[in-house]
């Protein structure tokens, strides 16, 4: 099991970012937020992350478009796609997401999924 230390949240809903960050900080994670694809790309270029929580629908495009970039430039980064639309999961994983989480989510579903991905959550 590996620790989750640095996390990037790319979601246009600020409340989701704050909620996820609050959950993960208890496990010792540091969080950064981006609310658009462009902001997410910029933060990805600034440093490495253990995991990226990526909303599928963002104001300036689809989060799907960023998954191949994450997997090419930082293959060790775990990519967790998120959406309120259940059917989005298959497409996200086809494009390289490591897993998919449906919104709304709860603490148990987040930490169960992180453990499935090999994190000590």
C-alpha positions as CSV (number, residue, x, y, z in Angstrom):
1,X,0.0,0.0,0.0
2,X,1.2,3.5,-0.8
3,X,0.3,6.7,1.0
4,X,-1.6,9.4,-0.8
5,X,0.3,12.6,-0.3
6,X,-0.4,15.0,-3.1
7,X,-3.8,15.3,-4.8
8,X,-5.1,17.5,-7.5
9,X,-8.9,18.0,-7.7
10,X,-10.2,19.3,-11.1
11,X,-13.9,20.1,-10.6
12,X,-15.9,23.2,-11.3
13,X,-17.9,22.6,-8.2
14,X,-15.9,24.3,-5.4
15,X,-17.9,22.4,-2.7
16,X,-16.8,19.1,-4.2
17,X,-13.1,20.1,-4.1
18,X,-13.4,21.4,-0.5
19,X,-15.3,18.2,0.6
20,X,-12.8,15.8,-1.0
21,X,-9.8,17.8,0.3
22,X,-11.2,17.7,3.9
23,X,-11.6,14.0,3.7
24,X,-8.1,13.4,2.3
25,X,-6.3,15.8,4.6
26,X,-7.2,13.5,7.5
27,X,-5.0,10.9,5.7
28,X,-2.2,13.4,5.4
29,X,-2.8,14.5,1.8
30,X,-2.1,17.9,0.5
31,X,-4.6,19.2,-2.0
32,X,-4.6,21.6,-4.9
33,X,-7.7,22.7,-6.8
34,X,-8.4,23.6,-10.4
35,X,-11.9,24.5,-11.7
36,X,-11.2,24.3,-15.4
37,X,-9.3,22.1,-17.8
38,X,-6.8,24.9,-18.4
39,X,-6.1,25.4,-14.7
40,X,-5.8,21.6,-14.4
41,X,-3.2,21.5,-17.2
42,X,-1.2,24.3,-15.6
43,X,-1.1,22.6,-12.2
44,X,-0.1,19.3,-13.7
45,X,2.9,21.0,-15.4
46,X,3.9,22.6,-12.1
47,X,4.4,19.3,-10.1
48,X,3.6,15.7,-9.7
49,X,0.6,14.2,-7.9
50,X,-0.2,10.8,-6.5
51,X,-3.8,11.1,-7.7
52,X,-6.0,13.4,-9.8
53,X,-9.7,13.5,-9.2
54,X,-11.1,14.7,-12.5
55,X,-14.7,15.8,-13.2
56,X,-15.8,14.7,-16.6
57,X,-17.8,17.9,-17.4
58,X,-16.0,21.1,-17.0
59,X,-16.8,24.7,-18.2
60,X,-14.1,24.7,-20.8
61,X,-14.4,21.1,-22.1
62,X,-14.5,17.5,-21.1
63,X,-12.3,16.0,-18.5
64,X,-11.9,13.0,-20.8
65,X,-9.6,15.2,-22.9
66,X,-7.1,15.4,-20.0
67,X,-6.8,11.7,-19.2
68,X,-4.5,10.7,-22.0
69,X,-2.3,13.7,-21.2
70,X,-2.0,12.7,-17.5
71,X,-1.2,9.1,-18.4
72,X,1.4,10.1,-21.0
73,X,3.2,12.8,-18.9
74,X,2.8,11.2,-15.5
75,X,2.0,7.5,-15.8
76,X,2.5,6.9,-12.1
77,X,-0.4,9.3,-11.3
78,X,-3.7,7.7,-10.5
79,X,-6.5,9.2,-12.4
80,X,-10.0,9.1,-10.8
81,X,-12.8,10.3,-13.1
82,X,-16.0,11.6,-11.5
83,X,-19.5,12.5,-12.9
84,X,-23.1,12.6,-11.8
85,X,-23.9,10.7,-15.0
86,X,-23.4,7.0,-14.2
87,X,-22.8,6.0,-17.9
88,X,-19.7,8.1,-18.1
89,X,-17.5,5.5,-16.3
90,X,-16.9,3.1,-19.1
91,X,-15.7,5.9,-21.5
92,X,-13.5,7.4,-18.8
93,X,-11.8,4.0,-18.2
94,X,-11.5,3.4,-22.0
95,X,-9.5,6.6,-22.2
96,X,-7.2,5.6,-19.3
97,X,-8.8,6.6,-16.0
98,X,-7.9,4.2,-13.3
99,X,-11.4,4.2,-11.9
100,X,-14.7,6.1,-11.9
101,X,-16.7,7.5,-9.0
102,X,-20.3,8.5,-9.3
103,X,-21.6,11.7,-7.8
104,X,-22.9,12.2,-5.3
105,X,-20.4,10.2,-3.3
106,X,-19.7,9.6,0.3
107,X,-16.6,9.1,2.4
108,X,-16.8,5.3,2.4
109,X,-17.0,5.1,-1.4
110,X,-14.0,7.4,-1.8
111,X,-11.8,5.5,0.6
112,X,-13.0,2.1,-0.6
113,X,-12.0,3.1,-4.1
114,X,-8.6,4.4,-3.0
115,X,-7.8,1.2,-1.2
116,X,-8.8,-0.8,-4.3
117,X,-6.2,1.4,-6.1
118,X,-3.5,0.5,-3.6
119,X,-3.6,3.5,-1.4
120,X,-3.5,3.3,2.4
121,X,-6.5,5.4,3.0
